Amino acid sequence: MRRRAIRTGLRWSALAVVGLVAGPVAPQPPAAPTDLLPDAFDAPPAETRPEPAPDAARTDGAPPPDVKPAPAPPAPAPMPAEAALEDEPEEPPGPVRLAATAGLLSPATRGLDPRSFAGADGRFLAGLLVRLDGPLASRWGQAGIQRLLVSQAWPPPGIHPGDWLAARARALVDLGAAAEAHRMLIRVDPRDFTPRLLAAAAQAALAAGDPVGLCPIATPGRVASADNPAFVLADAWCTALAGDPLAATQLVREVRGRRRPDNLDVQLASRLVSLAGAGREAGNPVWTEVKTLSAWRVGLAGALGLDIPAPLLAAAPPQMRAWRVRHAAVPAAARAALAPEAAGLGVLGRDELVRLLALEAETAPVRGPTKAGQRLAQAAAATNASQLLAALDPLLAAAPAGSAAALGLAMAAGEAAARLRPAANFVDRAPDLVAAMVASGRVTAARAWWPLAQEADPPVRARVWAVLAPLAPDLPAEEDWLADLGRATTRHRAALVAAGLHGLGLEVGPPPAPLRNAWTRAMDAALAGRRAGEALVLAATGLQGRWADVPPDHFRRIVAAFRLAGLEAEARMMVAEAAMRG
């Protein structure tokens, strides 16, 4: 039976693994979402750390300072609705897990319901996941999908558990969360590996920058994929590590003689084999020979601590840059430069982002352009509003508006922004400051700006209200404020906010214009059948591309799907994010 499974999956596996060596990993251009789209949340996330008490009455007659003192030591508060991958999840007990029960999160550690996929069609959902073109438009939407994919949920019927796990892992890698996919697979019982799971495990290990992670699967991978060069080269460095340099060198020469992979790919593998103790044949990889990156190239370069040419990295899909942020051998400054974008995509949590930026500040030269980490350090040391804003303004403007990197920088800046006391002379800056505080989880501090913003000019009031409304249902709401938001930003953004609020059960303004297509029919059926896992996978397909590609009526359903799955916090934050970036 096992041999039959290997034979039937041989062609799929061979094609998939060839891409690890020779094929670039480049997402298809995002198409307008007509057939498949996204998801949602309800009660406001509670602050996990109380706000500092008001300053005690001063006895010297001086007015209270306009900036709260920085906390000592400056430790960011945990996100109330942060991605489940922010902190290291508790590992399940036992040395190995079955493919059917694999996952990083259990119900006791914020994992989703183990029965999330009950009643769904496994082959249909796996097809959606394998074609998922991440990262997604919404950071918080992606955080919720990642939480689903790493949860210990039973496979849906109609698919082999190994193939279902492969689809989950491939989706995580395509979303940028390669490290989580790799950690989820390394403890799976080898007897549960299908050809598809072998290919997915190889891609996850490479993208995570752990080529040694291919050693347990190199031999079965060669059998299942007709001696694919990826697994042959993996066998080479694993053989070198095992103390057989002659055999390792022979394997590299065997692949080089085929002239099948690009020379750069063999150069990277040869360098790794050399470092493992198999001779000194490897030279410096020549990046000018290629025009695109792949999991093989990014992962081996990360494991070796090699620089990737900036133009090549800039032209790569954003998930590849997110992979590189987690590669420990890459210098801290290089990882920190990529970290805001990775955080804005939903791959990094806020605390991990701040730690990386702090490392950047420690290693940055005294002279030269000021780095984001240095700006954060300046904000933490500020003793008045002028100093604080002088540090925050360039930090918040350091990336293009609406980009993932801009959202990541706002997340990093939110803790410092929460120290600024609401004041009428700063109210024009309230929309950006409130957005930063909300992005970093300081909802109570952001809510404190509403009394001033409510009396401000219509554009300021509308922008602040739109960000706070999903998180504070007690806020007053007027339909005219949506129109003001459309004039201050875009009509599409105002329509997304209105649709998201309807998805949360807050009926502000008219409902979105109804749409009927294959995606809405599939989503409506999943919602009506209370198939939470299916609804979330459909939501992920609908969040592909940009916010501009998400129709408001689809977004209303996406919010409802998140709520059905119990992801209330992510749904509320997703609507707030639409108000910032839609």
C-alpha positions as CSV (number, residue, x, y, z in Angstrom):
1,M,0.0,0.0,0.0
2,R,2.8,2.4,0.9
3,R,4.6,1.7,-2.4
4,R,1.4,2.4,-4.3
5,A,1.0,5.7,-2.5
6,I,4.6,6.6,-3.4
7,R,4.0,5.6,-7.1
8,T,0.8,7.6,-7.4
9,G,2.3,10.7,-5.9
10,L,5.6,10.4,-7.8
11,R,4.8,12.9,-10.5
12,W,3.4,15.5,-8.2
13,S,6.4,15.2,-5.9
14,A,9.0,15.4,-8.6
15,L,7.5,18.5,-10.1
16,A,7.3,20.2,-6.7
17,V,10.8,19.4,-5.6
18,V,12.3,20.4,-8.9
19,G,11.2,23.9,-8.1
20,L,13.3,23.8,-4.9
21,V,16.5,23.7,-7.0
22,A,15.8,25.1,-10.5
23,G,12.5,26.8,-10.3
24,P,11.9,30.3,-8.9
25,V,9.2,30.8,-6.3
26,A,7.3,33.7,-7.7
27,P,3.6,34.3,-7.0
28,Q,1.2,34.7,-9.8
29,P,-0.2,38.3,-10.4
30,P,-3.1,38.7,-8.0
31,A,-6.4,38.4,-9.9
32,A,-9.6,40.1,-9.0
33,P,-11.2,37.9,-6.4
34,T,-14.3,36.6,-8.2
35,D,-14.5,33.0,-7.2
36,L,-12.8,32.7,-3.9
37,L,-12.2,35.3,-1.0
38,P,-11.8,36.0,2.9
39,D,-13.0,36.4,6.9
40,A,-13.9,38.2,10.9
41,F,-14.5,39.3,15.2
42,D,-16.8,40.9,18.1
43,A,-16.0,41.9,21.7
44,P,-13.2,44.4,22.1
45,P,-9.8,42.9,23.0
46,A,-9.1,43.5,26.6
47,E,-5.8,45.1,27.6
48,T,-3.5,42.6,29.0
49,R,-1.6,45.3,31.0
50,P,-3.3,48.0,32.9
51,E,-2.7,51.6,31.9
52,P,-0.4,53.6,34.3
53,A,-2.3,55.4,37.0
54,P,-2.6,59.2,36.5
55,D,0.3,61.2,37.8
56,A,0.0,61.9,41.5
57,A,-0.9,65.5,42.4
58,R,2.2,67.6,42.1
59,T,3.3,69.7,45.1
60,D,5.7,72.0,43.2
61,G,2.9,73.9,41.3
62,A,4.3,72.7,37.9
63,P,1.8,71.4,35.2
64,P,2.0,67.6,34.6
65,P,4.4,66.6,31.9
66,D,3.0,66.1,28.3
67,V,4.8,62.8,28.0
68,K,4.5,59.9,30.4
69,P,7.8,58.6,31.7
70,A,9.1,55.6,29.8
71,P,8.5,52.3,31.6
72,A,11.5,50.8,33.2
73,P,12.6,48.5,31.9
74,P,10.9,49.3,28.5
75,A,9.0,46.0,27.9
76,P,6.2,46.1,25.4
77,A,2.8,44.9,26.5
78,P,1.6,41.6,24.9
79,M,-0.7,42.1,22.0
80,P,-4.3,41.5,22.9
81,A,-5.0,40.1,19.5
82,E,-1.5,39.2,18.3
83,A,-0.8,36.4,15.9
84,A,-0.6,33.0,17.6
85,L,3.0,32.7,16.4
86,E,4.2,35.7,18.3
87,D,5.6,33.7,21.2
88,E,7.1,30.2,21.1
89,P,4.0,27.9,21.4
90,E,4.1,25.1,23.9
91,E,5.3,21.9,22.2
92,P,3.0,18.9,22.4
93,P,4.4,16.0,24.5
94,G,6.1,13.0,22.9
95,P,9.0,12.5,20.5
96,V,6.9,12.2,17.4
97,R,3.4,12.9,16.2
98,L,1.1,11.4,13.6
99,A,0.4,13.5,10.6
100,A,-3.3,13.5,11.6
101,T,-2.5,15.2,14.9
102,A,0.5,17.4,13.9
103,G,0.4,21.0,15.0
104,L,2.1,23.6,17.2
105,L,-1.0,24.8,19.0
106,S,-3.5,22.8,21.1
107,P,-6.8,24.1,22.5
108,A,-5.0,24.7,25.7
109,T,-2.4,26.9,23.9
110,R,-4.7,29.1,21.8
111,G,-5.2,26.5,19.1
112,L,-8.5,26.3,17.2
113,D,-11.1,23.7,17.7
114,P,-9.8,20.2,16.7
115,R,-13.0,19.7,14.8
116,S,-12.7,22.8,12.7
117,F,-12.6,20.8,9.5
118,A,-15.5,18.5,10.2
119,G,-17.8,18.1,7.3
120,A,-15.5,19.7,4.7
121,D,-14.1,18.2,1.6
122,G,-10.4,17.6,2.2
123,R,-9.4,17.5,-1.5
124,F,-11.2,20.8,-2.2
125,L,-9.6,22.5,0.8
126,A,-6.1,21.1,0.0
127,G,-6.5,22.4,-3.6
128,L,-7.3,25.9,-2.2
129,L,-4.3,25.9,0.2
130,V,-1.8,24.7,-2.4
131,R,-2.8,27.5,-4.8
132,L,-2.8,30.1,-2.0
133,D,-0.8,33.1,-3.2
134,G,0.4,34.8,-0.1
135,P,1.1,37.0,1.7
136,L,-2.5,38.2,2.3
137,A,-3.8,41.7,2.1
138,S,-4.6,41.8,5.8
139,R,-1.9,41.3,8.5
140,W,-4.5,40.2,11.0
141,G,-6.3,38.0,8.5
142,Q,-3.0,36.3,7.8
143,A,-2.4,35.9,11.6
144,G,-5.7,34.1,12.0
145,I,-5.1,31.8,9.0
146,Q,-1.6,30.9,10.3
147,R,-3.2,30.1,13.7
148,L,-5.6,27.8,11.9
149,L,-2.9,26.0,10.0
150,V,-0.6,25.3,13.0
151,S,-3.5,24.1,15.2
152,Q,-3.9,20.4,16.0
153,A,-7.1,20.0,14.1
154,W,-8.3,16.7,12.7
155,P,-7.9,16.4,8.9
156,P,-11.1,16.8,6.8
157,P,-12.5,13.7,5.2
158,G,-11.5,12.6,1.8
159,I,-7.8,13.1,1.9
160,H,-4.7,11.3,3.3
161,P,-3.5,12.9,6.5
162,G,0.0,13.2,5.1
163,D,-1.3,15.0,2.0
164,W,-3.4,17.3,4.2
165,L,-0.4,18.2,6.3
166,A,1.6,18.9,3.2
167,A,-1.1,21.3,2.0
168,R,-1.0,23.1,5.4
169,A,2.8,23.3,5.4
170,R,3.0,24.6,1.8
171,A,0.4,27.3,2.6
172,L,2.4,28.4,5.6
173,V,5.6,28.6,3.6
174,D,3.8,30.6,0.9
175,L,2.5,33.0,3.5
176,G,6.0,33.6,4.8
177,A,5.8,31.4,8.0
178,A,8.3,28.8,6.9
179,A,9.8,28.5,10.3
180,E,6.5,27.4,11.8
181,A,5.9,25.0,8.9
182,H,9.3,23.4,9.5
183,R,8.8,23.1,13.2
184,M,5.4,21.5,12.7
185,L,6.9,18.8,10.4
186,I,10.1,17.9,12.0
187,R,8.5,15.7,14.6
188,V,6.0,13.9,12.4
189,D,6.4,10.1,12.3
190,P,8.4,9.3,9.1
191,R,6.0,6.4,8.4
192,D,3.3,9.0,7.7
193,F,5.2,10.8,5.0
194,T,3.7,10.7,1.5
195,P,5.5,12.0,-1.6
196,R,3.6,15.3,-1.3
197,L,4.6,15.6,2.4
198,L,8.3,14.9,1.5
199,A,8.3,17.7,-1.0
200,A,6.5,20.1,1.4
201,A,8.9,19.2,4.2
202,A,11.9,19.8,1.9
203,Q,10.6,23.2,0.9
204,A,9.8,24.2,4.5
205,A,13.2,23.2,5.8
206,L,15.0,25.1,3.0
207,A,12.9,28.2,3.4
208,A,13.5,28.1,7.2
209,G,17.2,28.1,6.6
210,D,17.7,24.6,8.0
211,P,19.2,22.4,5.3
212,V,20.2,19.8,7.9
213,G,16.5,19.3,8.4
214,L,16.4,17.5,5.0
215,C,18.7,14.7,6.3
216,P,15.9,12.5,7.7
217,I,14.0,12.7,4.4
218,A,16.9,12.8,1.9
219,T,16.9,9.0,1.1
220,P,13.1,8.5,0.9
221,G,13.0,11.8,-1.1
222,R,15.3,10.4,-3.7
223,V,13.3,7.2,-3.9
224,A,10.0,9.1,-4.2
225,S,11.2,11.7,-6.8
226,A,13.4,9.6,-9.0
227,D,16.7,10.9,-7.6
228,N,15.7,14.6,-7.9
229,P,18.8,16.8,-7.7
230,A,17.5,18.6,-4.6
231,F,17.4,15.4,-2.5
232,V,20.7,14.2,-4.0
233,L,22.5,17.4,-3.0
234,A,20.8,17.2,0.4
235,D,22.1,13.6,0.7
236,A,25.6,15.0,-0.1
237,W,25.8,17.5,2.7
238,C,24.2,15.0,5.1
239,T,26.7,12.4,4.1
240,A,29.5,14.9,4.7
241,L,28.1,15.6,8.1
242,A,28.1,11.9,8.8
243,G,31.8,11.7,8.1
244,D,32.0,10.4,4.5
245,P,33.5,13.3,2.5
246,L,34.4,11.2,-0.5
247,A,30.8,10.0,-1.0
248,A,29.6,13.5,-0.5
249,T,31.9,14.9,-3.1
250,Q,30.9,12.2,-5.6
251,L,27.2,13.1,-5.1
252,V,27.8,16.7,-5.9
253,R,29.8,15.8,-9.0
254,E,27.0,13.5,-10.0
255,V,24.5,16.4,-9.9
256,R,26.9,18.8,-11.6
257,G,27.3,16.4,-14.4
258,R,23.6,16.3,-15.1
259,R,23.5,20.1,-16.0
260,R,20.0,20.2,-14.7
261,P,20.1,22.7,-11.8
262,D,21.4,26.2,-12.3
263,N,25.1,26.5,-11.5
264,L,24.4,28.8,-8.5
265,D,22.3,26.1,-6.8
266,V,25.1,23.6,-7.1
267,Q,27.6,26.2,-5.9
268,L,25.5,26.9,-2.8
269,A,25.2,23.2,-2.0
270,S,28.9,22.6,-2.7
271,R,29.8,25.4,-0.2
272,L,27.6,23.7,2.4
273,V,29.2,20.3,1.7
274,S,32.6,21.9,2.0
275,L,31.8,23.4,5.4
276,A,30.5,20.0,6.5
277,G,34.0,18.6,5.9
278,A,34.0,17.3,2.3
279,G,37.0,19.1,0.7
280,R,37.5,22.6,-0.5
281,E,36.0,22.5,-4.0
282,A,33.4,25.2,-3.4
283,G,34.0,28.8,-4.4
284,N,31.9,31.9,-3.9
285,P,28.4,31.6,-5.4
286,V,27.9,33.9,-8.4
287,W,24.6,35.6,-8.0
288,T,24.8,37.4,-11.4
289,E,23.9,34.1,-13.1
290,V,20.3,34.2,-11.9
291,K,17.5,36.7,-12.0
292,T,15.1,35.2,-9.4
293,L,15.2,33.6,-6.0
294,S,13.8,30.3,-4.7
295,A,13.5,28.5,-1.4
296,W,16.7,26.7,-2.2
297,R,18.7,29.9,-2.8
298,V,17.2,31.9,0.1
299,G,17.5,29.0,2.5
300,L,21.0,28.0,1.7
301,A,22.2,31.6,1.6
302,G,20.6,32.1,5.0
303,A,22.1,28.9,6.5
304,L,25.6,30.0,5.2
305,G,25.2,33.6,6.4
306,L,25.7,34.8,2.8
307,D,24.6,38.2,1.5
308,I,21.9,38.1,-1.3
309,P,22.3,41.0,-3.7
310,A,19.9,43.8,-2.7
311,P,18.3,44.2,-6.2
312,L,17.6,40.4,-6.3
313,L,16.1,40.4,-2.8
314,A,14.0,43.5,-3.4
315,A,12.5,42.0,-6.5
316,A,11.6,38.7,-4.7
317,P,8.1,38.0,-3.4
318,P,7.7,39.5,0.1
319,Q,7.4,36.0,1.8
320,M,11.0,35.3,0.8
321,R,12.2,38.4,2.6
322,A,10.1,37.2,5.6
323,W,11.8,33.8,5.5
324,R,15.2,35.5,5.7
325,V,14.3,37.5,8.9
326,R,14.2,34.2,10.8
327,H,17.6,32.9,9.5
328,A,19.9,33.1,12.6
329,A,23.1,33.2,10.6
330,V,22.1,36.4,8.7
331,P,23.6,39.5,10.4
332,A,21.2,41.2,12.8
333,A,21.3,44.5,10.8
334,A,20.2,42.7,7.6
335,R,17.4,40.9,9.5
336,A,16.2,44.1,11.2
337,A,16.0,45.9,7.9
338,L,13.5,43.3,6.7
339,A,11.7,42.9,10.0
340,P,9.1,45.7,9.7
341,E,7.7,44.3,6.5
342,A,7.6,40.8,7.9
343,A,5.8,42.1,11.0
344,G,3.3,44.0,8.8
345,L,2.7,40.8,6.8
346,G,1.8,38.9,10.0
347,V,4.9,36.6,10.1
348,L,6.6,38.4,13.0
349,G,4.9,39.4,16.2
350,R,5.4,42.8,17.7
351,D,7.7,41.7,20.5
352,E,10.0,39.9,18.1
353,L,10.1,42.9,15.9
354,V,11.0,45.2,18.7
355,R,13.8,42.8,19.8
356,L,15.3,42.8,16.3
357,L,15.2,46.6,16.1
358,A,16.8,46.9,19.5
359,L,19.7,44.7,18.2
360,E,19.9,46.9,15.2
361,A,20.2,50.0,17.4
362,E,23.0,48.3,19.4
363,T,25.0,47.4,16.3
364,A,24.4,50.5,14.2
365,P,27.3,52.9,13.6
366,V,27.3,56.1,15.4
367,R,27.6,58.1,12.2
368,G,25.4,57.4,9.2
369,P,21.6,57.2,8.5
370,T,19.5,56.8,11.7
371,K,18.0,53.3,11.8
372,A,14.5,52.4,13.0
373,G,15.9,50.9,16.2
374,Q,17.7,54.1,17.0
375,R,14.5,56.1,16.5
376,L,12.8,53.8,18.9
377,A,15.6,54.2,21.5
378,Q,15.3,58.0,21.1
379,A,11.5,57.8,21.6
380,A,12.0,55.7,24.8
381,A,14.5,58.3,26.1
382,A,12.3,61.3,25.3
383,T,11.2,63.4,28.3
384,N,8.8,65.8,26.5
385,A,6.4,65.7,23.6
386,S,8.7,67.5,21.2
387,Q,11.5,65.0,21.6
388,L,9.0,62.1,21.4
389,L,7.4,63.3,18.1
390,A,10.8,64.2,16.7
391,A,11.7,60.5,17.0
392,L,8.3,59.1,16.0
393,D,7.5,61.3,13.0
394,P,10.4,60.0,10.8
395,L,9.9,56.5,12.0
396,L,6.2,56.4,10.9
397,A,7.1,58.0,7.6
398,A,10.0,55.7,6.8
399,A,8.0,53.3,4.6
400,P,5.4,54.0,1.8
401,A,1.9,54.7,3.2
402,G,-0.3,51.6,3.4
403,S,2.6,49.1,2.9
404,A,3.3,46.2,5.1
405,A,6.5,47.8,6.2
406,A,4.7,50.9,7.3
407,L,2.3,48.8,9.4
408,G,5.3,47.0,11.0
409,L,6.9,50.4,11.9
410,A,3.6,51.5,13.4
411,M,3.5,48.4,15.5
412,A,7.0,49.1,16.7
413,A,6.2,52.8,17.5
414,G,2.9,52.2,19.2
415,E,4.3,51.6,22.7
416,A,6.2,55.0,22.5
417,A,3.1,56.7,21.0
418,A,1.0,55.6,24.0
419,R,3.3,57.7,26.3
420,L,2.0,60.9,24.6
421,R,-0.8,62.5,26.6
422,P,-3.8,63.5,24.5
423,A,-3.6,67.3,23.9
424,A,-5.5,69.6,21.6
425,N,-2.3,70.9,20.0
426,F,-1.5,67.4,18.8
427,V,-5.0,66.4,17.6
428,D,-4.1,66.8,13.9
429,R,-1.6,63.9,14.5
430,A,-4.2,61.8,16.3
431,P,-5.0,59.5,13.3
432,D,-1.4,58.3,12.8
433,L,-0.8,58.1,16.6
434,V,-4.0,56.2,17.2
435,A,-3.3,53.8,14.3
436,A,0.2,53.1,15.8
437,M,-1.2,52.4,19.2
438,V,-3.9,50.1,17.9
439,A,-1.4,48.3,15.7
440,S,0.8,47.6,18.8
441,G,-2.1,46.6,21.0
442,R,-2.4,49.7,23.1
443,V,-6.2,50.1,22.6
444,T,-7.0,51.8,25.9
445,A,-4.3,54.5,25.3
446,A,-5.7,55.0,21.7
447,R,-9.3,55.2,23.0
448,A,-8.2,58.1,25.3
449,W,-7.8,60.3,22.2
450,W,-11.4,60.0,21.2
451,P,-12.8,62.9,23.3
452,L,-10.4,65.3,21.5
453,A,-10.8,63.7,18.1
454,Q,-14.6,63.8,18.3
455,E,-14.4,67.6,18.4
456,A,-11.8,67.9,15.7
457,D,-12.2,68.6,12.0
458,P,-14.3,65.9,10.1
459,P,-11.3,64.2,8.4
460,V,-9.5,63.8,11.7
461,R,-12.6,62.6,13.5
462,A,-13.5,60.2,10.8
463,R,-10.1,58.6,10.6
464,V,-9.8,58.1,14.4
465,W,-13.3,56.9,14.7
466,A,-12.9,54.3,11.9
467,V,-9.9,52.7,13.6
468,L,-11.5,52.7,17.1
469,A,-15.0,51.7,16.1
470,P,-14.3,47.9,15.6
471,L,-12.6,47.8,19.0
472,A,-14.9,50.0,21.0
473,P,-18.5,49.3,20.2
474,D,-19.6,51.8,22.7
475,L,-18.3,54.6,20.6
476,P,-21.0,56.8,19.1
477,A,-21.4,56.4,15.3
478,E,-22.9,58.5,12.6
479,E,-23.4,57.5,9.0
480,D,-21.9,60.9,7.9
481,W,-18.6,59.9,9.4
482,L,-18.3,57.1,6.8
483,A,-18.7,59.7,4.1
484,D,-16.1,61.9,5.8
485,L,-13.8,58.9,5.8
486,G,-14.3,58.4,2.1
487,R,-13.4,62.0,1.4
488,A,-10.4,61.9,3.7
489,T,-9.0,58.6,2.3
490,T,-10.8,56.6,-0.4
491,R,-14.4,55.5,-1.0
492,H,-13.3,51.9,-1.1
493,R,-11.8,52.2,2.4
494,A,-15.0,53.7,3.7
495,A,-17.0,50.8,2.1
496,L,-14.6,48.2,3.6
497,V,-15.0,49.7,7.1
498,A,-18.8,49.8,6.8
499,A,-18.8,46.2,5.5
500,G,-16.5,45.1,8.3
501,L,-18.7,46.7,10.9
502,H,-21.7,44.9,9.5
503,G,-19.8,41.7,9.8
504,L,-19.2,42.5,13.5
505,G,-22.9,43.1,14.0
506,L,-22.5,46.9,14.2
507,E,-24.8,48.3,11.6
508,V,-23.4,51.6,10.7
509,G,-24.3,52.9,7.3
510,P,-26.0,50.9,4.6
511,P,-24.9,47.3,4.1
512,P,-22.5,46.6,1.2
513,A,-23.9,46.0,-2.3
514,P,-24.6,42.3,-2.5
515,L,-22.4,40.1,-4.7
516,R,-23.2,36.6,-6.0
517,N,-20.5,34.4,-7.5
518,A,-18.8,31.1,-6.9
519,W,-16.9,32.3,-3.9
520,T,-19.9,33.9,-2.1
521,R,-21.9,30.7,-2.7
522,A,-19.1,28.5,-1.3
523,M,-18.6,30.9,1.7
524,D,-22.3,31.2,2.4
525,A,-22.6,27.4,2.4
526,A,-19.7,27.0,4.8
527,L,-21.1,29.7,7.2
528,A,-24.6,28.2,7.1
529,G,-23.1,24.7,7.8
530,R,-20.9,26.2,10.6
531,R,-17.8,24.7,9.0
532,A,-15.3,27.1,10.5
533,G,-12.1,25.6,9.1
534,E,-13.6,25.6,5.5
535,A,-14.8,29.2,6.0
536,L,-11.3,30.3,7.1
537,V,-9.6,28.7,4.1
538,L,-12.1,30.4,1.8
539,A,-11.4,33.6,3.6
540,A,-7.6,33.2,2.9
541,T,-8.3,32.8,-0.8
542,G,-10.3,36.0,-0.7
543,L,-7.6,38.0,1.0
544,Q,-5.1,37.4,-1.7
545,G,-3.7,40.5,-3.4
546,R,-4.2,44.0,-2.1
547,W,-6.9,45.6,0.0
548,A,-8.1,47.2,-3.2
549,D,-8.9,43.7,-4.6
550,V,-11.2,42.9,-1.7
551,P,-14.9,43.7,-2.5
552,P,-16.8,45.0,0.6
553,D,-19.4,42.3,0.5
554,H,-16.7,39.7,0.5
555,F,-15.1,41.4,3.5
556,R,-18.3,41.2,5.4
557,R,-18.4,37.5,5.0
558,I,-14.7,37.2,5.8
559,V,-15.3,38.9,9.1
560,A,-18.2,36.6,9.8
561,A,-16.0,33.6,9.1
562,F,-13.4,34.7,11.6
563,R,-16.1,35.1,14.2
564,L,-17.5,31.7,13.5
565,A,-14.0,30.2,14.2
566,G,-13.7,32.1,17.5
567,L,-11.2,34.5,16.2
568,E,-13.0,37.6,17.5
569,A,-9.8,39.6,18.2
570,E,-8.3,39.0,14.8
571,A,-11.6,40.0,13.1
572,R,-11.9,43.3,15.0
573,M,-8.2,44.1,14.3
574,M,-8.8,43.2,10.7
575,V,-11.6,45.8,10.4
576,A,-9.4,48.4,12.2
577,E,-6.6,47.5,9.7
578,A,-9.0,48.1,6.8
579,A,-9.5,51.6,8.3
580,M,-5.8,52.2,8.2
581,R,-4.8,50.6,4.9
582,G,-7.9,49.8,2.9
